[in-house]
Amino acid sequence: MAGSYTVRLSARTVNAIRPNGTDFDVRDSDLRGFHVRVTKRGEAVYRFQYRRADGTRPVVTLGKTSELTADQARKLANDHFVAVSGGADPRKARLDWAAAPTMDDLWERYERDRLKIKNRPRTVAEYRRNWNSHAKPHLGRMKVSEVMRRDINTVIGAMGAKRTTANRVTALLSVMFSFAVENELRADNPVAGIRKYRENARDVAFTDDELARIAGAIGKEREVWARTALTLLMVTGARVGEVLAAEWSEFDFNEDSPAWRIPAARMKGGKPHTYTLDPDTVALLSVWRHDAPFISTRWVFPNAKGSGPKDKLQKPWARIKEAAGVTRGVLHSFRHTFLTRMAEAGASAIDIRNTGGHADIATSMKYVHAAENARLRELQDANRKGIREAMKGKPKTDNVVALKG
């Protein structure tokens, strides 16, 4: 036929449509608004047209005739017909959906408006790495409003045994969705209620035997800078990032009260902090400063180019753990060990906060509570042992009263 016409759209009638060099419609005789648009280039597309209250007649494209059967397209058109009858506007809904932000959009906005403003560069870099490496591949193209808990679980499950990283990614997604709720991009946070993994490795406190074996392995480590950095971790209770990014200007080797004073900009809690140093540590750092193969007037542990500090200590630590025969603990365990031993020696929460530079006293209280619980358990075990020993004894015969009847 030369122009538009009406017929019941079916597999047979659609296959019979032939282009004629102009745009024309083949309307369905049964379902109002359902039709096939044939273009002058020969493309055939299922569409649905409806009338708005203002008299306009928008069109919704359903799909190409080469991709949908007539029955499939009819079902989609009928769904739109029912929705329009109920007052919906399919075209507007589709446009709104197309304009809805994706998770990539949310990340870009969160990074710009919240993350970079309220966090240190190191934290920004960590969040960016976790987003790009773990969350973005699964969620990036999804609409913010369509992400569900099962999608979050897919991200977490893909990380396998990397429990600490999984917890960091979960925390990142939680704050991103809280930001989305705050900005009315969705009504809820799908991460809420998801339980994090228990990070046992960070809570390890090395025993005296383990410390001795680790110290012996550190003394044989082939990279001298790693020997110095790891020893500094062991004897100060500092964080790994604080040690790696240490600057010579922060150290005061005064004989009376040597100290390492870190400015607020480098501290996790945003406040300046001081770690005291003993003579052995001062001697260690002095030797390293004199003998270091990469001379830097700024960085204590400069990278090979001297353009900045080293950023990783995991490989030397892995070698040392293997050489020492130690199978538990991570780099953070040095800090945990230092503060745990202080608590066991009777240090208060204030003492531990002032030593470790905690921003929140609650963190320091955990060490005190752990030490108190350990002492309490020792007392209970000793008491229990005494009671059991008494239970095993034989009563004296003259103290036993016979019961009559």
RAVEN-V478032 format. One record per run of one state. SS is the DSSP state (H for helix, E for strand, - for the rest). FROM is the first residue (numbers start at 1). TO is the last residue. If there is no record, write none. Layout:
ss=SS from=FROM to=TO
ss=SS from=FROM to=TO
This chain:
ss=- from=1 to=4
ss=E from=5 to=7
ss=- from=8 to=10
ss=H from=11 to=15
ss=- from=16 to=23
ss=E from=24 to=28
ss=- from=29 to=33
ss=E from=34 to=38
ss=- from=39 to=43
ss=E from=44 to=49
ss=- from=50 to=58
ss=E from=59 to=64
ss=- from=65 to=69
ss=H from=70 to=85
ss=- from=86 to=89
ss=H from=90 to=99
ss=- from=100 to=101
ss=E from=102 to=102
ss=H from=103 to=118
ss=- from=119 to=120
ss=H from=121 to=139
ss=- from=140 to=142
ss=E from=143 to=143
ss=H from=144 to=146
ss=- from=147 to=148
ss=H from=149 to=157
ss=- from=158 to=162
ss=H from=163 to=182
ss=- from=183 to=199
ss=H from=200 to=203
ss=- from=204 to=207
ss=H from=208 to=220
ss=- from=221 to=223
ss=H from=224 to=236
ss=- from=237 to=239
ss=H from=240 to=244
ss=- from=245 to=246
ss=E from=247 to=247
ss=H from=248 to=250
ss=E from=251 to=252
ss=- from=253 to=258
ss=E from=259 to=262
ss=- from=263 to=263
ss=H from=264 to=266
ss=- from=267 to=272
ss=E from=273 to=276
ss=- from=277 to=278
ss=H from=279 to=291
ss=- from=292 to=298
ss=E from=299 to=299
ss=- from=300 to=301
ss=E from=302 to=302
ss=- from=303 to=308
ss=E from=309 to=309
ss=- from=310 to=313
ss=H from=314 to=324
ss=- from=325 to=331
ss=H from=332 to=344
ss=- from=345 to=348
ss=H from=349 to=356
ss=- from=357 to=360
ss=H from=361 to=392
ss=- from=393 to=396
ss=H from=397 to=399
ss=- from=400 to=405
